[in-house]
Amino acid sequence: MALLHWLGAIDGIVFRERYATVLSLVLIRLLYQFPTWIQRLYRGVVWRMNPSSKVVYLTFDDGPIPECTPQVLDILREYDVKATFFMVGENAERYPELLARIREEGHGVGNHTYHHFRGCKSNTPKYLQDVEKANSILHTSLFRPPHGRMRYAQKKALQEAGYTIYLWDVLTHDYNPKYSAEHMLAVVNRYTRNGSIITLHDSLKSKNRMLKALPLIIQCLKEKGMEFGRLDTETK
Ligand SMILES: [Zn+2]
C-alpha cells in the first residue's frame, strides 16, 4: 500500500506539473497499464484484443445495481456504444430487469463470481462453486476474477471448464476517490491503444466520478477514430 501511495504522489506531480523522470513514468504506467511484456508473462488470459484494429472495449464490473447501471446504459445508448458487463451474480439475481436490459440492448455479459469472491482467500472447489452459481444466472463463458487475482489452480480449472478469462489493458481507478473524472479521462486518453480493454465500475463507490467521465471518455475515443466492441465468444 505504501508503494501505491508513493506512486499516487508522483502521479499527482506528473499530471499537475508535467514533470517526471523516466523512472517515475515507468512506475506510474504500472498503475494504469501493464506493459505488453508483463502481460505476456501471465499467459492464458486476455489483456487486450486485436492490436491492429482500431477497436476498444469498455467493460463495467460489479453491477448491476439500480443506482448506477441504468445511467450507464442510457449513456451507452445515447452514444450508440456497446460494452461488456462483468456482473456479480448476487446483483444480477436481485435485479433481473437490469440483466435483461443489458442483454436486450446488445451488451456483452460476463461472470464476476456470485459473491465478488476473492480467489486468493479460498480454495479452488469453493471458488468454482461460486463462479458456477453466478453462471446459473448469467450463462456466459466470459469471466473476470474480482480484484484481477486468483490462484493458478483456479485459473486452470476455470479454463478447463470452458471460461475465457479477461483482465484489462487500461485500469481507470474510478473506484478511488483520490482520482477525479478529469484524471480518468487523462488516463484513458494517454494509455488507450488499439484493442484496449478498459475497466470501469458500475458500483456505488465509482458512480459519481465514472458517470461524469464516461461521456467524455467515449467522445475522446471517438475523436481518435476508435470503434467500440463487445467482448464475446466471437471476439476471443
Ligand atoms: Zn470487481
Residues whose N, C-alpha, C, O or C-beta is under 5 A from the ligand:
A	BS01	ZN	D61 D62 P146 H147
